[in-house]
């Protein structure tokens, strides 16, 4: 990893948390409540401003050195971003196979 890594931690009530050291994280976000702003995804790298992000059901991906090193499908939830950490709390998640 070229820069100092960040840590992505994914947790749910029904299983042990998973932590991954990576360069960046991509999180699926929902449409706005009124539907005027479409959802999509948010990229997070080291130095991202502190944030609380609503997470839509979908895939969360972690990357290192330009390649995907971790992915999981989530039921949605909330992600907190601060310092060199991204923590995602979700109802459930399933790791997906790497390409």
N, C-alpha and C positions, 0 to 999 in steps of 0.2 A: 504494500500500500504506500503510495507516494506521500500522502499527508498523514498526520496523526489520525487514526481511525475514530469513528463514532461507534457507539454500541446501540443496537436495536434489540429491545426486549419485548417479546410478545407473551401476553399472559391471559389466561381465562380461568373461570372458577373450577372447571372440570379437568384440568391437566396442569402439569408442571410447566413453568415458564421456559421459554427458549431465548437465549441471548446469542447474538452474532456480532462480531466486530467487522465493520465494513467502511467503505468510503462514502456511500450515499444510500438513501432509502427512497422508494417511490410508493406512495400511499394513494389508494382510490378514495375520492371524496364525492359526496352526494350532490344532487341538484339543490339549489336554494329552496327554501320552503315554499316560496311563491312560484317557483318554476321559471323565473326570469333569468337566472344565472345557471348555466348547465354545469353539471359535475365534471369530473375528469380525474386528474391525478395531481399530486403535489410532490415535488422533489425536495429532499432535505439533504444538505451537506453540512460538514463541520462549519460552525460559525453562524448557523441559522438563528434568527431571532427567536426568543422564547415564544411558544405558541401552544394553544390547545386546539386540536383539529378533529372535527367530526369525520369519522371513517365510514365509508359506505361498504356494504357487502362486496367483496371482490378480492383481488390479489394484492398482497403487499410484497414488495421485492427489495432485496438488499444486493448491492453491487460492490465489488472490489476489483481494482485494476481493470475496469472496463467490462467485466463480465458478471453475470448474475451468480451469486453464491448461495442465496437462500430465497425461497418464495413460499408463501402460505396463503391459503384461501381463508378469509375471515367472514364472520357474520355481521361485520360492522362494529363500531365501538368508538372509543376516544383515544387519541394519541396526544401525548405531551412531548414537547420538544424543549430542551434546555441544555445549554453547554454542549457536551459531546455525547448526549443521550437522547434516544427516541424510545418512549415506552408506550406500547399499544395495549390497552385493556379491551378485550372483546369477549362476547358471549361464548364463542368457540372458534377454533382455528384448526386447520389441517395442513400440514406441510405438503408441498407439491414436489414432484420429482424434478431434478435439475435437468436442463437441456443437454 
